Amino acid sequence: MQRQSLPCGPAPQIRIEDVSGDLQMAGWERPELAVKTPGDLLEVIQNGDTFVIRCDDDLIIYLPQGADVSVGAVGGDVDARGLSGALTLKEIGGDFQAHSLGALRLQNVRGDLNLRVAQGNCLVENIGGDASLSGISGQALLTTIAGDLYAREIGGELKASAGGDAVLFLTPREQTISVQAGGDILLRLPLEASATLSLEGGGENSVRVDFPGVTSVGDTFGQRQVLLGAGTAPIRLIAGGDLVVTSSAEEWQSMAEFGPDAWDAHDFPGIPPIPPIPPIPPIPPIPPIPGGDLGARISSRIEAAGRRAEQKMRASEERTRAGLGVVIGGRRYVDFSPRPAEAPRAEPVSDQERLTILKMLAEKKISVTDAEKLLAALEGK
């Protein structure tokens, strides 16, 4: 374990070069920079109130809340909280989770993005998994989301394109809202909302507006124009599947809190932790591999890989069926239309097949990535 602690001002400039493992950052009130890593290399170069940090493993850093931070490539996950300055990241190989930020600019995250509370703008180019945002005071501009989108209480402009479903819990003021989803869209607005809605669904009778005393204008082939109140906020929604706009709390009740209530303390005592990424539906337990801790670690990694593969595959299957509903994190929350008879599902991967893959991984005949692909392929057999 390598550690360093250096005095600094209340708003230093921090540049973190490539991190091979996970990165955890937390702001505190001390005029001090504290870093540690379990690896063999930790280098901190100081030039006035500018710091450059290099390491060869995971990195944990405590820094003044007002610091501006720029990060290169991170091989694992990134957790950040309590940073009121600007945070800029280039590439994240895993998930990004954050709470109580200033402004965020992120080029690419291969996993999920989960952001709770940001006082500035949130600008993200590419998200390889799902995106969940809540309590953003500024803009939320998400160029490409491969999975599902959940957005709640966005104070500025919201613009996003999701490959999956989108669930939006918004109180529009005067900001522009533009969301496109390859699957379904559910928009929940308060009764007193003032907005002009331009709605486009994926087919005949695919758009439903559930507001008391409100009628929509348009045809039956998936396009509607709706005026709520004075029509202050322009809202444009395009769904590849069904699109529902509602004021009902009942349809929203099961999604009032996105993700589990539990919080993760991680390695930042005294600092509010970050809610984890919404859970993935469980799969049957994998038999342990003999060999103590090594077998447990391998089983854990394969189980996680299997969950990810199954989640994406099931979400894809859901979106190809007629009569879609909103599906977030593999769970169906709202059904929009009667379901046709479902085609028989393929048999799940057996415990014996899983055990065979685990043994191949333990003997180093395949990589973790190969194991994940095998699980996904077997599930589709």
Secondary structure, DSSP 8 states (H G I E B T S, - for coil): -EEEEEE--SS-EEEE--BSS-EEEEEESSSEEEEEESSS-EEEEEETTEEEEEESS-EEEEEETT-EEEEEEESS-EEEEEEEEEEEEEEESS-EEEEEEEEEEEEEESS-EEEEEESS-EEEEEESS-EEEEEESS-EEEEEESS-EEEEEE-S-EEEEESS-EEEE---SS--EEEEESS-EEEE--TT--EEEEEE-SSTT-EEEE-TT---EE-SSSEEEEEETT--EEEEEEESS-EEEE--STTTGGGSS-S-S--B-TT-TTS--B---------------SSTHHHHHHHHHHHHHHHHHHHHHHHHHHHHSSS-EEEETTEEEEE-S-------------HHHHHHHHHHHHTTSS-HHHHHHHHHHHHT-
